[in-house]
Amino acid sequence: MIPFNKPYLTGKELEYIRDAVATGHISGNGKYTRICQNFIESKWSFKKVLLTTSGTDALEMCALLINLKPGDEIIVPSFTFVSTALAFCREGAKLVFADSRPDHPGIDENDIVKLVTKRTKAIVVVHYAGVACDMDRIMEIANHFNLYVIEDAAQAIDSYFVDKKNNKKPLGTIGHLSAFSFHETKNIQCGEGGMLAINSEQFIKRAEVIWEKGTNRSDFFRGVVSKYNWIDTGSSFLPSEITAAFLWAQLEALSEIQRRRREIWTWYDKNIDALLRGFHFHRPYIPNFATNNSHMYYVVCENSNERERMISYLKSNGIMAVTHYLPLHMSPFYGKLHDGRALAEAEKYSDCLLRLPLYYELCEENLIKH
Ligand SMILES: *Cc1c(COP(=O)(O)O)cnc(C)c1O
């Protein structure tokens, strides 16, 4: 059976972990954390990034940073991973779910304005499959209503938005804050890991405090204060140097990993009709304003029966294909708090979208039986 995912190892991970252990500093914010953060900041011109223990953690830091008060509302897509919504819900926000685009699972920018109220604090967008949402339109809406924009860029490393003036902007650098994941299912991975990117100067100092359990320990290390103290809310969001060392081995191989994923994605797009002959489905659509980081190859079936038939067919050919999110506006945890609007596109993707195996060591030739 060809699995859906197989985490790729570059071969350097253990060498860097051994080195991290030998330095004697294996808690967080050491040599490898700095190497990773500096590399990422300069490669994609982020103002400031902080490694975290997961993408979920980075989203939780976003929720703390925007100072939510009970009753504040957050606009969030329904078709996304639980953490996109849960991070804000835990801080007392009311979730207002938006639908997906008819042509793409990302948030429908035309659905946002009618959801804005006096209580709206932020719009959270998800760059599904590493493909950008319409950030020109979304930033315009946010600026007009004075809202924060948080990018859930968990799947979006090394992907871009092409703005109206034809500037290529790395995803995660456009909103006020953004969250990335290095979970083993993502392009660049360290088992469990993530990163907060801070694009708005106002949040940088406080983000460091929240990252370090609500203390000014970062200032202490810089020699700015002689003792560190409890000065704000926070948690233990920083990963150990063992995780950061693993991550560095992956980041070093970024262009090779991305090259190989692109090759497989392109192969799928050329051969998908042959692979799924006799089925009715749509191929992934990439809007003109988006690039593709080959995080995922998926198809959208005509209905859920067709998808079931496709899953069985692929399984009988030794290929493991998997569905994706259940809509959050219908979830057991939050469904009863939703205002009852049907979100037809989110429900469609939940019923009809199917993801195919895509990982570095996948051998395309094995997908089609001869
Ligand atoms: C993977 C993912 C997350 C969560 O990241 P973790 O590192 O697993 O916590 C959040 N949002 C989206 C869209 C994801 O794909």
The ligand as an SDF file (V2000), in Angstrom:
LIG
                    3D

 15 15  0  0  0  0  0  0  0  0999 V2000
   -1.2980   21.4970   10.4680 C   0  0  0  0  0  0  0  0  0  0  0  0
   -2.2330   22.6160   10.6170 C   0  0  0  0  0  0  0  0  0  0  0  0
   -2.4170   23.2760   11.8470 C   0  0  0  0  0  0  0  0  0  0  0  0
   -1.8390   22.8000   13.1400 C   0  0  0  0  0  0  0  0  0  0  0  0
   -0.4690   22.6760   13.1870 O   0  0  0  0  0  0  0  0  0  0  0  0
    0.1770   21.7480   14.3100 P   0  0  0  0  0  0  0  0  0  0  0  0
    1.6480   22.0000   14.1430 O   0  0  0  0  0  0  0  0  0  0  0  0
   -0.2100   20.3380   14.0040 O   0  0  0  0  0  0  0  0  0  0  0  0
   -0.3210   22.2070   15.6200 O   0  0  0  0  0  0  0  0  0  0  0  0
   -3.2490   24.3820   11.8870 C   0  0  0  0  0  0  0  0  0  0  0  0
   -3.8900   24.8230   10.7840 N   0  0  0  0  0  0  0  0  0  0  0  0
   -3.7450   24.2110    9.5970 C   0  0  0  0  0  0  0  0  0  0  0  0
   -4.4570   24.7700    8.4060 C   0  0  0  0  0  0  0  0  0  0  0  0
   -2.9350   23.0770    9.4710 C   0  0  0  0  0  0  0  0  0  0  0  0
   -2.8170   22.4780    8.2850 O   0  0  0  0  0  0  0  0  0  0  0  0
  1  2  1  0
  2  3  1  0
  2 14  2  0
  3  4  1  0
  3 10  2  0
  4  5  1  0
  5  6  1  0
  6  7  2  0
  6  8  1  0
  6  9  1  0
 10 11  1  0
 11 12  2  0
 12 13  1  0
 12 14  1  0
 14 15  1  0
M  END
$$$$
